[in-house]
Amino acid sequence: MQEQRLAQDTRAQGGYEYQDARLYASWDVDYLKFDWCNTDGINSKEAYTTMSKALKAAGRPIVFSLCEWGTNKPWQWAAPVGHLWRTTGDISNLFDGILDHGNWQQQGIMRIVDSQDTHTSICRSGSLERS
């Protein structure tokens, strides 16, 4: 049942990471933003780690951006997996406040800025030097 559902989805997870990574490398792709839409029930750390390994095996340096909105605290585990990651959901065109879309919300810029103060101890430059 799970395999059938994955085959019908448009997401990248589902056993094609190595095939996809080789294709991206053959296209001379420099940057991959790996989004996290429609991923209920999937472990983000495992999925991103699999794609990271696939990209490294593809033989071309590709900047790997993890886009899972900070839900699973990527700042705690993503340094060896990707080059950058999101720490919040989407930012709306508001100075302050929340834009409600029904099944998801966007925060205004001040709410995003205020929520990032706990990350200052782990922010650093030069993270691409480890590649």
C-alpha positions as MATLAB code, in Angstrom:
seq = 'MQEQRLAQDTRAQGGYEYQDARLYASWDVDYLKFDWCNTDGINSKEAYTTMSKALKAAGRPIVFSLCEWGTNKPWQWAAPVGHLWRTTGDISNLFDGILDHGNWQQQGIMRIVDSQDTHTSICRSGSLERS';
ca = [
       0.000    0.000    0.000;
       2.778    2.462    0.968;
       4.732    1.731   -2.233;
       1.640    2.261   -4.358;
       0.952    5.595   -2.640;
       4.561    6.714   -3.125;
       4.462    5.811   -6.795;
       1.486    8.113   -7.256;
       3.032   11.047   -5.375;
       5.161   13.770   -6.891;
       7.678   13.848   -4.057;
      11.307   12.915   -4.518;
      11.481   10.365   -1.709;
      10.504    6.854   -2.557;
      13.595    4.976   -3.626;
      14.722    7.139   -6.552;
      17.228    9.333   -4.723;
      20.345    7.796   -6.296;
      18.799    7.772   -9.767;
      17.702   11.397   -9.330;
      21.103   12.480   -8.008;
      22.890   10.938  -11.011;
      20.467   12.728  -13.325;
      21.039   16.075  -11.566;
      24.798   15.559  -11.857;
      24.477   14.771  -15.582;
      22.607   18.074  -15.990;
      25.438   19.919  -14.167;
      23.065   20.987  -11.390;
      24.808   23.137   -8.770;
      22.036   23.533   -6.184;
      19.225   21.288   -4.976;
      16.441   22.555   -2.735;
      14.817   19.403   -1.397;
      11.326   20.387   -0.301;
       9.276   18.663    2.392;
       5.707   18.911    1.075;
       3.356   15.911    1.387;
       5.672   13.929    3.655;
       3.422   12.811    6.495;
       4.824    9.726    8.187;
       8.334   10.056    6.733;
      11.384   10.634    8.944;
      13.032   13.845    7.727;
      16.503   13.074    9.044;
      16.532    9.689    7.302;
      15.096   11.036    4.036;
      17.522   13.953    3.838;
      20.444   11.717    4.796;
      19.577    9.304    1.987;
      19.450   12.137   -0.553;
      22.691   13.573    0.820;
      24.463   10.232    0.347;
      23.020    9.953   -3.167;
      24.282   13.420   -4.105;
      27.760   12.654   -2.756;
      27.828    9.378   -4.703;
      26.806   11.150   -7.923;
      30.320   12.549   -8.278;
      29.458   16.236   -8.697;
      29.483   18.814   -5.915;
      25.881   19.972   -5.456;
      24.843   22.422   -2.750;
      22.112   20.655   -0.798;
      19.364   22.772    0.781;
      17.039   21.064    3.250;
      13.595   22.638    3.258;
      11.591   21.146    6.105;
      10.621   24.410    7.837;
      12.490   23.671   11.055;
       9.807   21.292   12.251;
      12.308   18.558   13.120;
      15.061   20.913   14.354;
      17.547   20.410   11.507;
      20.070   22.673   13.258;
      20.603   19.734   15.634;
      21.371   17.079   12.987;
      21.728   18.536    9.479;
      25.319   19.844    9.482;
      26.774   16.588    8.102;
      23.758   16.106    5.807;
      23.291   19.378    3.931;
      24.810   22.781    3.381;
      21.850   24.869    4.560;
      18.406   24.378    6.032;
      15.337   26.317    6.953;
      14.528   27.045   10.555;
      10.969   28.334   10.060;
       7.925   28.056    7.894;
       7.148   30.445    5.067;
       7.459   34.156    5.725;
       4.441   36.197    4.689;
       4.321   39.696    3.296;
       3.534   41.110    6.747;
       5.682   43.108    9.106;
       4.154   41.389   12.113;
       1.316   38.926   12.487;
       0.170   35.652   10.970;
      -1.462   34.975    7.612;
      -3.812   31.995    8.011;
      -4.386   29.779    4.949;
      -6.659   27.323    6.762;
      -4.459   24.220    6.892;
      -1.188   26.170    7.231;
       0.026   29.567    8.369;
       2.699   32.064    7.400;
       4.346   34.271    9.991;
       5.275   37.911    9.504;
       8.922   38.948    9.402;
       9.094   40.145   13.022;
       7.701   36.865   14.333;
      10.316   35.009   12.291;
      13.138   37.248   13.526;
      11.995   36.953   17.141;
      11.848   33.153   16.913;
      15.468   32.896   15.722;
      17.238   34.257   18.816;
      17.855   30.724   20.122;
      19.927   29.877   17.028;
      22.673   32.471   17.504;
      24.937   30.026   19.339;
      25.039   27.661   16.346;
      25.233   30.205   13.519;
      28.617   30.313   11.847;
      30.229   31.100    8.540;
      32.337   28.762    6.458;
      30.041   25.734    6.577;
      30.665   25.001    2.877;
      34.349   24.462    3.647;
      33.564   20.975    4.978;
      32.400   19.663    1.564;
];
